[in-house]
Amino acid sequence: MVIYGTQSRLAFIKSGDQYWTYIDQSICGQNIRDFVESTYQVTDDKGLWYWRDIVYLNGLYYALDHFGVLLSCDVRTNLKVKKITRLDNLHNKWNHKTYLVESSEGDLLRVIRVIDDEYHYGMTIKFVVYKLVDFCGDPHWTEVNSLGNDAFFLGDNHSISVVASDFVGCQPNSIYFCDDCDDFYDHGGPNDIGVFNLQDGCVRRHYTLAHSQRLMPPSIWIFPTFL
């Protein structure tokens, strides 16, 4: 499953398929407004858009959009799509980034990257983390103040969670991030790279690109499979 195009839509392809399957109203077999409450997410062709991140967990794909709507997608046989959470107003600024992360304990976490509106190039000033909880059959996002021994790695590719104590030098309760806002690259390349610690709320810059690196594509995180 992928997020594709300038409108950030969803599609998937399975082994043996010749073509991609695009997830929209006709595929879901339901009214598009049963899934989202914002007219900003409904296009003339009835597509679903503004999806920000995808996680594969317990045989299902979970997709999170910019407004907090979480979908589960079962693609094992016939496609089954279910809305888990409703639209909310926790974070609705367009320059804030949204990520979906599976913690080491199997929880789904919604991570909001808050960008300084006053800084000309848009630098990260903090992260806000929400955990998916299901109280009396009402799934919703609730804010958490600690990741425990976890460390998150966020950027322009799949979000990664690790147990910090398994890696020498890795800081627990922290979010490592790289610059994934390529709108600003014409102002000197990617420079919003750092570590955010949830305990003290501080952002520390852990890497500075050399001048020769500023014309390179955005950096991504790689988790070696042999570790």
KALIN-V457115 format. One record per pair of residues at least 6 apart in sequence whose ideal C-beta (glycine too) atoms are under 6 Angstrom apart, sorted by the first residue. I is the first residue (numbers start at 1). GAP is how many residues later the second one is. Records with the same first field share a line. If there is no record, write none. Layout:
BEGIN
I = GAP ; GAP
END
This chain:
BEGIN
1 = 11 ; 53 ; 60
2 = 9
3 = 48
4 = 7
7 = 42
8 = 41 ; 42 ; 43
9 = 38 ; 40
10 = 13 ; 41 ; 53
11 = 9 ; 11
12 = 9 ; 63
13 = 7
24 = 22 ; 23 ; 24
25 = 7 ; 21
27 = 52
28 = 53
32 = 10 ; 14
35 = 48
36 = 33
37 = 50
38 = 29 ; 49
41 = 9
50 = 15 ; 16
51 = 12 ; 14
52 = 12 ; 14 ; 46
53 = 11 ; 46 ; 47 ; 106
54 = 7 ; 9
55 = 7 ; 45 ; 47
57 = 45
60 = 12 ; 14
61 = 12
62 = 10
63 = 8
64 = 6 ; 36
66 = 32
67 = 20
68 = 20
69 = 18
70 = 14 ; 15
71 = 10 ; 12
72 = 10 ; 12
73 = 8
74 = 6
84 = 55
85 = 54
91 = 21
95 = 20
96 = 16 ; 18 ; 19
97 = 16
98 = 14
99 = 12 ; 55 ; 60
101 = 8 ; 10 ; 51 ; 58 ; 60
102 = 59
103 = 6 ; 47 ; 58
104 = 46 ; 57 ; 59
107 = 24
108 = 24
109 = 20 ; 22
110 = 20 ; 31
111 = 16 ; 18
112 = 16
113 = 11 ; 14
114 = 11 ; 12
115 = 7
116 = 7 ; 9
121 = 63 ; 66
122 = 59 ; 62
123 = 69
124 = 68
127 = 48 ; 69
129 = 15
130 = 11 ; 13
131 = 11 ; 13
133 = 9
146 = 27 ; 52
147 = 26 ; 51
149 = 14 ; 15 ; 16 ; 23
150 = 11
151 = 11 ; 13 ; 19 ; 23
152 = 9 ; 23
153 = 7 ; 23 ; 68
154 = 23
155 = 23 ; 25 ; 65 ; 66
156 = 24 ; 62
157 = 63
160 = 61 ; 63
164 = 6 ; 8
173 = 25 ; 26
174 = 21 ; 23
175 = 21
176 = 19
178 = 15 ; 41
179 = 11 ; 13 ; 14
180 = 38
182 = 36
189 = 25
190 = 28
193 = 14
194 = 9 ; 10 ; 11 ; 12
195 = 9 ; 11
196 = 7
END
